[in-house]
Amino acid sequence: MERVIISGVDRSARSRVAADWAAHEALLRELPLRVAHVQAPHGPVALGRSAERPESVATHVVAQLRERHPGLKADALTLTGAPTPALREAAADAELLILGLRGEGGHAGMTLGSTAAALAARCPRPLVLVPGTHTGDGPAGRADTVTLGIDARNPAEDALGLAFTTASLHGTRLHAVHTWTLPEKEAARHPFPVLEEDRATWEDQEVQLLADALKPWRGTYPDVDVLEDVVLLDPAVALAHTSESSGLVVVGRRSGGTALALLPHTRCPVAVVPA
């Protein structure tokens, strides 16, 4: 695997926000940054509101990032084709692929772009999607927290690894969020609200499951302060709440629709990690 971070950009200000976030991460991880722009395969694209020609977009972004981040090792890459397959192929062996939640296309009310959604479902490497509200001067929420969405019954090891590694590199706390629901068979037996003592017993079991899932990772990363959190809530709703006070949310892609449900509502960058 080539140890490089790739940032996909277009001519929108939102993609520049994501590129700036990628530059911070590249410097922290001591990795080179490759800024990639995908242009249409059928001749030049109309300039529209931007004065940049498609073939110079990545070069301009690299120049801006080098000026803002002395010491950054960055190069430009211009690809031709449809954005999703082009970026997926370019990132096949990369450490991270980073881009904005939405690019220059789409309508004003759109919060999640088609390229971001498609890559969230099929990118072969960890994908970080950065909302346009995030700035290079600091995350939308608290920079001192990495949030991990974890299914304690079937933990995604690659997502755990990225979350703990990132928290360790940033010197931040890791907030591990495990969500659960009332046991279907037990809840069906009760025509009335579940007794508090029953709910507490089930919750204790979930707490133990989370502790067991995190125990080996705590041993590997003793420097990371971990907050274990068990909540009776929908996963996407719980993580959307935590994104308001986080610098990054990490989720495993095998969690089904959690990532796609979370992305339109996130207030901070979200990393979607394939198994």
C-alpha angles and dihedrals in degrees: 000000000000109000099225135119116228123205117194113213140178131176095284126107088231092064090050089057089054091047091053090051088050091052091054090050094047091053092048093049092041091235132134119255123225115198110206129193123185117211128193115270096226106072131289121339120232112263095228112173094344125081092207120105114224094245092056100045097094092043092053092049091050091052091050093048094049089052092050096041114040111204094029114140106214139155136183129244126188116197131187126218139041111343099233100053092036094054092040091055093044091052096045092113101020127121092231139354113212129187142143124280087242133017134203094294130076131052130300096260095052115111100176121046124218093243092051092048093048093048091046087060099042114016110130093214135045109293124204117199116196122202117228091241090069117095134196090244092069143325124282090250132018115327091207096071134071112190121209121197104209136178100212091198093058109013118197103233096200092052090049090051094051093046095050093042092050093047090049094049093048094042089233138137119265115225108200111198120194117180127199143178132218113275105269097221094047095044091049091058092059116077086184131053114294114265114256092235091055092048090049091052092052091046091052088056090053091049090054092048090054093047091051093049093051098041098089092045091051087056093050093046106035090161093065117092107218126202110197114208127183115187135179095225144100108283097233092047092049093049093046088057093049092048088070090068101030137088093210137006117208122200134170115241092224088069087094116227096352095101095046091046091050100046100073090053104039121121095194138036115294125209115207109198123197119218 
